[in-house]
Amino acid sequence: MKNFILKLINSVEDETYLYDEDDIKNGKDIGVLCYIFPLLPYFLNKNNKFVKYHSINGMNLFIIVIFYYVFFKIFSGIEVSIIQVFLSVIWLILLTLDCIGISNVCGGKARGLPIINKIKIFK
């Protein structure tokens, strides 16, 4: 299981080399907000390409969380435990992806989120 998770995380290409070191250094603080309030850093720091990259990843994750929430509301009234377990697993995956994004920002890496990187709602 550990190897599967590491392989999944490393399956996303590291694009850090595309960004200036000053953008990365100046964008780390506000970049963390990209995975909490994705629109706020996007508009506050439009000139920083590193922040913009992570804001777009954060917005893609946020849209998927909204879809999850709608799906959850539709199926939350059903008393089938399999669906509840499935929804809980999806929620844990979304939280893990959020933590991976924050970890990437703190580490100064421009790496997309596993799974979500293939679903580009915002570009």
GIWO-V730479 format. One line per field, one symbol per residue. phi: phi as a letter, one per 20 degrees, with the letter a starting at -180 (. if undefined). psi: psi as a letter, one per 40 degrees, with the letter a starting at -180 (. if undefined). burial: I if it has 16 or more other C-alpha atoms within 10 Angstrom, else O. A space follows every 10 residues. Layout:
# GIWO-V730479
phi->???
psi->???
burial->???
This chain:
# GIWO-V730479
phi->.ffffffffe fefedffedf ffffffefff ffffddcffg ffefcffeff ffgfffffff fffffffgff gfffdfffee fffffgffff ffffffffff ffffffemdd cfegmfgfdd edc
psi->ddddddddde ehhhfdeeii dddddeeddd ddededgddd ddddfdehdd dddddddddd dddddddddd ddddedehfh dddddddddd dddddddddd ddddddefig hihiddddhg di.
burial->OOOOOOOOIO OIOOOOOOIO OOOIOOIIOI IIIIIIOIIO IIOOIOOIII IIIIIIIIII IIOIIOOIOO OIOOOOOOOO OOOIOOIOOO IOOIOOIIOI IIOIIIOIII IIIIOIOOOO OOO
